Amino acid sequence: MVFAIALPMTLAFLTTPLLGLVDTAVVGRLGDAALIGGLAVGAMLFDIVFTAFNFLRSSTTGLAAQAMGREDWVEQQAIFWRALITSAVVGALVVVASPVLIWAGLIFMSPGENVGAAAQTYLAIRVLSAPVALANYVVLGFVLGQGRSGLGLLLQTVIYGTNIVLSILFGLYLGWGLPGVAWATVISEIIGCAAGLLIVISGFRAVARPAWSKILDAAALKRLLSLNTDIMIRSLGLMFAFVWFTRLGAALGELQLAANAILMNVFMVASYYLDGLANAAEQIVGRAVGANHRPAFIRAIKLTTLWSFVCAGVTTLLFLVFGDRVITMLTTVPEVRELASVYLPWAALTALTGALAFEMDGVFIGATWSRDMRNMMLIVLPFFVLAAHFLGQAFGNHGLWAALNIFLAGRGVFLMIVLPRRTRETFVACHAGSERLA
C-alpha cells in the first residue's frame, strides 16, 4: 500500500525538479550567468510566497484523509470547498500585493544589478498565476487525502509536462528567453487547474453534497485557520532557511550564486523524490488517526521511514557518480560548471540528511499535529541562521552547504523526539507492548 501511493506521487513530484532542470538548462544556454542567477533568485522569491501558502495542500490532505478514515463523505466535500474558497481569496491578494512583494523580496536578497533586473522580469510575469496555482494545491491535497495518487500523478504531469514543453518552445525556439520561461508557467498552471477542478467536482456524489452552513461551520473554519497558520509558519521558516542560504551565497559573487543555483536543483530532485513517501505517510497516517487505529499508524511510520532512507541513499549515490554529467547539461558556462563540481558532494548528501525530516513532515501533516511542526521549526531555524553565517565566514561556500545539511538533519531529529509523546496523546486506545515505537 505504501508504494501504491508513494510511487505515483514520487513520479509526480519529480516533474517539479525536472521543470527546474529544464528551466535552468534553457536559461543556462543563453550564455549569461546573470540570467541563471536571476532565475534562481526569482524562483526562490516566488517559492517563498507560495510555500507560505502550501498549507492549502498539506492541511487539505490531512483533513481529507481523516474524514475518509471516519467515512464522513459530506465533510470531505466541505473540506474541499473551504480550502478552495481560501485559495481564491489568498491568490487574488497575492496578485494585488505583488509589486510590494517583489520590491521587498529583491531588497532582502540584495542581488547584483543585472541579476536583480532579470529576477524582476521573471517575477512580474509568473505572479499572475497565483490564484490558479493555489487552487492546484487544494486539488492535489484533496486527491492525495483520498489516496488517489494516480490522479495526482496525472494532474502534476499535465501541469509540469505542459510547462516543460512551453518553456523550451517560448524560451529557446521563439527566442523569448527568461520571460518565455515565466509565461510557460502561467499558462500551464491555468490548464492544470481547469483539468483538476473538472475531474474532482464531477466525481462528487450529490447525496453527500454539503450545505453552505456546513462549509462555513465556525468550528471547522477555526480548526482550519489554526492548522493553516501553524503550517504556514513552519513553511515560511523552511523557505527562509533556503533564502538565507541563497542570500549568503549571492554575497560570494555571481558565479558562486549560479553554481549554487545549479546544485539546488540536485537537492530539489532528492526532496521531491522523498516527498512521494512522505505523501504515503500523510494519507495512511491520516486514515489511521481518523479511524483511531494505532497499529496502522505505527506500521505506516516504520515502513515509510525505512524506504525513505533506502531511497535517499540511492539518490545520494547516483548524484555522486553522475552529478558532473548533470551539471554539464545544465549550463554551458565553464566557470559555473567547475564551481558546481567542487560543491557537488554537499548537495548529494542533502538526500540523506533530509530523509527523516521529510518522513516526519508526512507523519505530522497526516496526524494534523501542526503545532509541533511549527514549534520545532522555530527551535531549529535560529541555529541554522547562526551556523550558516559563521561557517560561511570561516569556510566560504563549503560552510554554507555544511550548515544546510545540519539544518535538514536537525529538523528530522527534533520531530522524531516529539513523536512518541504525541502518539500516546492521540490514540485513546492502544496496546502498548507489541505496537510500541521502534
PEDAVEN-V453696 format. One record per backbone hydrogen bond with DSSP energy under -1.0 kcal/mol. CO is the residue of the C=O (numbers start at 0). NH is the residue of the N-H. If there is no record, write none. Layout:
CO_NH, CO_NH
This chain:
0_4, 1_5, 2_6, 4_8, 5_9, 6_10, 7_11, 8_12, 9_13, 11_14, 12_15, 13_17, 14_18, 15_19, 16_20, 17_21, 18_22, 19_23, 20_24, 21_25, 22_26, 23_27, 24_28, 26_29, 27_30, 31_35, 32_36, 33_37, 34_38, 35_39, 36_40, 37_41, 38_42, 39_43, 40_44, 41_45, 42_46, 43_47, 44_48, 45_49, 46_50, 47_51, 50_53, 52_55, 53_56, 53_57, 54_58, 56_60, 57_61, 58_62, 59_63, 60_64, 61_65, 62_66, 63_67, 64_68, 65_69, 66_71, 71_75, 72_76, 73_77, 74_78, 75_79, 76_80, 77_81, 78_82, 79_83, 80_84, 81_85, 82_86, 83_87, 84_88, 85_89, 86_90, 87_91, 88_92, 89_93, 90_94, 91_95, 92_96, 96_100, 97_101, 98_102, 99_103, 100_104, 101_105, 102_106, 103_107, 104_108, 105_109, 111_115, 112_116, 113_117, 114_118, 115_119, 116_120, 117_121, 118_122, 119_123, 121_125, 122_126, 124_127, 125_128, 126_129, 128_132, 129_133, 130_134, 131_135, 132_136, 133_137, 134_138, 135_139, 136_140, 137_141, 138_142, 139_143, 140_144, 141_145, 142_147, 143_146, 146_148, 147_151, 148_152, 149_153, 150_154, 151_155, 152_156, 153_157, 154_158, 155_159, 156_160, 157_161, 158_162, 159_163, 160_164, 161_165, 162_166, 163_167, 164_168, 165_169, 166_170, 167_171, 167_172, 168_173, 169_175, 170_176, 176_180, 177_181, 178_182, 179_183, 180_184, 181_185, 182_186, 183_187, 184_188, 185_189, 186_190, 187_191, 188_192, 189_193, 190_194, 191_195, 192_196, 193_197, 194_198, 195_199, 196_200, 197_201, 200_203, 204_207, 205_208, 210_214, 211_215, 213_216, 216_220, 217_221, 218_222, 219_223, 220_224, 221_225, 222_226, 223_227, 224_228, 225_229, 226_230, 227_231, 228_232, 229_233, 230_234, 231_235, 232_236, 233_237, 234_238, 235_239, 236_240, 237_241, 238_242, 239_243, 240_244, 241_245, 242_246, 243_247, 244_248, 245_249, 246_250, 248_251, 249_252, 252_256, 253_257, 254_258, 255_259, 256_260, 257_261, 258_262, 259_263, 262_266, 263_267, 264_268, 265_269, 266_270, 267_271, 268_272, 269_273, 270_274, 273_277, 274_278, 275_279, 276_280, 277_281, 278_282, 279_283, 280_284, 281_285, 282_286, 283_287, 284_288, 285_289, 286_290, 287_292, 292_296, 293_297, 294_298, 295_299, 296_300, 297_301, 298_302, 299_303, 300_304, 301_305, 302_306, 303_307, 304_308, 305_309, 306_310, 307_311, 308_312, 309_313, 310_314, 311_315, 312_316, 313_317, 314_318, 315_319, 316_320, 317_321, 318_322, 321_325, 322_326, 323_327, 324_328, 325_329, 326_330, 332_336, 333_337, 334_338, 335_339, 336_340, 337_341, 338_342, 342_346, 343_347, 344_348, 347_350, 348_352, 349_353, 353_357, 354_358, 355_359, 356_360, 357_361, 358_362, 359_363, 360_364, 361_365, 362_366, 363_368, 368_372, 369_373, 370_374, 371_375, 372_376, 373_377, 374_378, 375_379, 376_380, 379_383, 380_384, 381_385, 382_386, 383_387, 384_388, 385_389, 386_390, 387_391, 388_392, 389_393, 390_394, 391_395, 394_397, 395_399, 396_400, 397_401, 398_402, 399_403, 400_404, 401_405, 402_406, 403_407, 404_408, 405_409, 406_410, 407_411, 408_412, 409_413, 410_414, 411_415, 412_416, 413_417, 414_418, 417_421, 418_422, 419_423, 420_424, 421_425, 422_426, 430_434, 432_435
